Amino acid sequence: MTKHIVRFILNGRAVKIEVEPRTTLLRTLREIGVISVKRGCEEGECGTCTVLVDNSPQKSCMILAMEVEGRSVTTSEGLIFPDGELHPIQQAFIDEGAIQCGYCTPGMVMATYALLMRSPDPTEEEVRNALAGNLCRCTGYVSIFRAVKKASAMMKKLPQGAGDR
Amino acid sequence: MLAFELERPKTLEAALGILADNPGKAVPKSGGTDLIIWMKKRTIHPKILVDLALIKDLSNITISENGRLSVGTNVTLNRLEDYLDEREVLPALIDACRSHSDFTLRNKATMVGNVTAAVPSGDMIPALCCYDAEVETASLEGTRHISVLDFILGPKKNALDPGEIATRINIPLPEVAGTGCYLKSTRRSALDLAQASVACVMLCRTGVTEYRLSCGAVSPIPVRVFEAEKMLRGKSNLTPSLIEHSAELAVEAVNPITDVRSSREYRLQMIRELTKRALALCQKRIQEVA
């Protein structure tokens, strides 16, 4: 099958990749080494492949790579500050023990990032609603919700816009 | 997924041309949250996938001068929900948007796609039936307007002809005050298909209160419970016996199957219960508005 070139912005950097039309964004990202994006169900159910496309959280198993032509894709790698320091959301997940096996974590982090960008101080209901599409099978959700609350508080202490990636 | 070619036309004419030139081989896609799964399972294997996402004319929501809301095929459920919520219109459809899959998928899934998929549990279908919505289609032969009730012919069967695309869903906005809701029975509250669902719309015309009831996931084709609607017409105060009788009529109007999500018997019980709850919720909501 014919391969096509797809060009998009990945974590702030322009990339050009050769893909088959059937290749999903998830598989493309993993092939080029962006392995925070996990392959879970690949049916849009589990949410561990969640990335941001133009700031909108999306399940990357449900998107063909060619669909992100000219768009901006952000993954958990892209949240890390240039000096290597973790983003407050990532740090909060560690601090609150919201990680066990870690497989769901990158998706949880990206869904949380999208939530805090649109609602910096979310209610419990907003948090649950935003993470409803992300399944965790080991930690349980309580520590994850706690991490989101903590991340929200940590991000408020940052200078305006410093947490934006 | 089996290999295919992807076309991303920028105009509807170009998309229709590709479909007409490749009969039986080309399949249109808007959000694709259903289609991509079927393609991964190899139930559907198009030679050419026609992505409609870049067609701007199909990406907008408009309200015409005569009060008709028109939603393009590329409009995601989250965008639709925000639009309706901001304008405080079509409450049953807002509920339906919120009940569909989860927040992240609703950034990709579309209402037109949900109806075109024609799955009996499609969350948008009962509310659209209550609001007398119609599907607008386009092909090289021209456009057609088909009511949602007539558009769905059976599980995964819709009224689209080969080479025809569902371009929009049009909904006449009620001219009178009213309310509505959509209630759904599921095993978990997100990311689950309905075991049974009920949409209810209440319209307060001067002197005459009107009701519309529609059930989901309990019949191969969409169901409006016209018998209950007739019985309830003009009744502004919903007494327990009226509600009970309506629930009975709803149960008589549906014909569910037993499948992996629940049994026929459970679905019938849920239709009875959801109908009662939906009518009671409408009554409560209308009092809050008044």
Interface residues (C-beta under 8 A of the other chain):
Chain A: M1 T2 H4 E20 P21 R22 T24 E42 E43 G44 E45 G47 T50 S56 P57 Q58 K59 M62 I63 L64 M66 E67 E69 A111 N129 A130 A132 G133 N134
Chain B: M1 L2 A3 F4 E5 L6 R8 G32 T33 I36 I37 M39 K40 L49 D51 A53 S101 D102 F103 T104 L105 N107 K108 S189 A190 L191
